[in-house]
């Protein structure tokens, strides 16, 4: 006997003020987690933690890195020994190769992400797009500082649109907002739907974020004529005493 998967739904609105704004600044981002989608569980886990400090950045392995590298030896030396226990003026190499360059495609991407160009906030850039490189299983989760009301605000792009044909067929309707958006959660996965069509998914690290989603807003849609791709920029607000309480952080 098949049991239906219970799902939780969240209303999704359009943030008209931020939608019309050219540049939006994040609340303070304290650092970045580099994580990966583990092959044996297909779950996201953090491996490296970067912290923004006076004079630059520090990096360290997360508590579960030793366990992961014992199973997958190729992930043992993600950081250079010279990068550990010091303040780095530049981003450590494993983060640096995910940072944006001054190119026309990045300019268009910044326009979609509502970031300044050419003075790019690189921390905000990788926080919003995830720092993905084609072909690998790594992406980046921002370490967000909460506001006075214990709200954590994440600006992030939707994953999976490029792999799906349905969103491309109805993209004009999506951009024209001719219909209703809804965020659904089932088995720890969050998917954004438009009139019953799955557009894509929240980034995998949201499976580990401890707290309740209080608001989901759409901030922007990509223009395929300017940027080669389909994308949705979201603002996700989470109420929590400690959004990073999960042991894998």
Secondary structure, 3 states (H helix, E strand, C coil): CCCCCCCEEEEEEECHHHHHCCCCCCCCEEEEEEEEECCCCCCEEEEEEEEEECCEEEEEECCCHHHHHHHCHHHCCCCCHHHECCCECCCCHHHHCCCCCCCHHHHHHHHHHCCCCCCCCHHHHHHHHCCCCCCCCEEEEEEECCCCCCEEEEEEECECHHHCHHHHHCHHHHHHCCCCEEEEEECCEEEEEECCEEEEECCHHHHCCCCEEEEEEEEEECCCCCCCCCCEEEEEEEECCCCCCCCCC
